Amino acid sequence: MSKKTTYTLPIGPIHPALKEPVAFEFETDGERIINVDFHVGHVHRGIEWIGMHRNPVQILYIAERICGICNICHPIAFCRAVENAAGIEVPERADYIRVIMAELERIHSHILWAGVAAHEIGFDTVLHLSWAMREKVLDLIEYLTGNRITKAIMAVGGVRRDITENQYPTINNALNYYKENLDTIKSVFLDDKSIQMRAKNCGILTKEDALKLCAVGPTTRASGVKKDVRVDQAYCAYGDLNIDYMTPDLLTGEVNGDVYDRIVVRLLEVEQSIDLIEQCIDMLPAGDIMAEPKIPKLLAMLKKVEGDGIGRAEAPRGEVIHYVKLKAGDAPFTWKVRAPTYNNLLPWVPMLLGEEVADIPIVAASTDPCLSCTNRAIVIKGNKREVLDNEALHRMSVEKTRRLAL
């Protein structure tokens, strides 16, 4: 009888802050991953249930807290769902401001991700560089909304704050800062040989698998799939703007669908977001920013609505969908949310097959999952149990980088 040469490496559950916690189970032969499985649990914060006991205006502030980073796209998707159900027409100026805020969020999210990805392979200097650059967009967001993270700017039927001409110089200064410094980040990430060794031909997601597994956002575009809600079903002011799909071949001339390509796509999208914001500022129309500025009147109108609506938005991680069903009354009868991380879970399986244990952190991070942390992993070798926490996995990843750099 042949002796088993593989062992099981459970990791997780690693989604304690979202309603879809995931527990991974790897089968490894030495350091090589030969099988991947994961389990979706039922632990969640009850956000949808809470929302179904609040009116739509109150829900907006809950929707912002579905994700600490994506707190523009979720309110946009929720507002669009309610507006769709109630037949509310958003003023054109408000649509442009929504786009400006969504693209600022994309810049923030992608630069934050760049720092996290660098940390996973041991480049903490790049982490600090990226997060120092991130401060500029946070300062601009605070200047425009009054808050750095949860912005509270979206409203059913428009936006709560206007953007005036005397704010243009500050906006332009921030955008120019990123134009001048983006090449630095590009060079650090794309030209460094150690990053290339860790990212190229690692965590490959083929175009076929991306389509079959319904991947979204930069994860699917890095595999050559041209899918982006902003282009496919343009919402807000995106239909008026010059926008196209960002795929890695635009910079490198090829598509490999690996970790490196996912880095390329996000850097390209930061550059694209700067351009989209400038287009919006140049084309910003005059007019109102709210369909109905009186909140009591708006709520009285929504209380009478019966119907359902769907709102879609392209978050930094991919497509967000909100569904609401309104029945006469204060609160929605149903509110359901599908965040992009849910779609990007299954693609982890083909990405991780054949890779080494030390590659787990960077491959998982390359999809920019909305996870609060990786709790722990238990390795069982015979009768011996060994616990690998997040720190141990990170250390293994850093050690691999150092080995490759020799």
NORFEN-V397640 format. One record per helix or strand. SS is the DSSP state (H for helix, E for strand). FROM is the first residue (numbers start at 1). TO is the last residue. If there is no record, write none. Layout:
# NORFEN-V397640
ss=SS from=FROM to=TO
ss=SS from=FROM to=TO
This chain:
# NORFEN-V397640
ss=E from=7 to=12
ss=E from=22 to=29
ss=E from=32 to=40
ss=H from=47 to=51
ss=E from=55 to=55
ss=H from=56 to=66
ss=H from=73 to=86
ss=H from=92 to=120
ss=H from=124 to=145
ss=E from=154 to=155
ss=E from=158 to=159
ss=H from=165 to=190
ss=H from=193 to=199
ss=H from=207 to=212
ss=H from=217 to=221
ss=H from=229 to=232
ss=H from=238 to=240
ss=H from=249 to=252
ss=H from=259 to=283
ss=E from=290 to=290
ss=H from=295 to=302
ss=E from=307 to=315
ss=E from=318 to=326
ss=E from=331 to=331
ss=E from=334 to=338
ss=H from=340 to=343
ss=H from=347 to=352
ss=E from=356 to=356
ss=H from=357 to=365
ss=E from=376 to=381
ss=E from=384 to=389
ss=H from=390 to=405
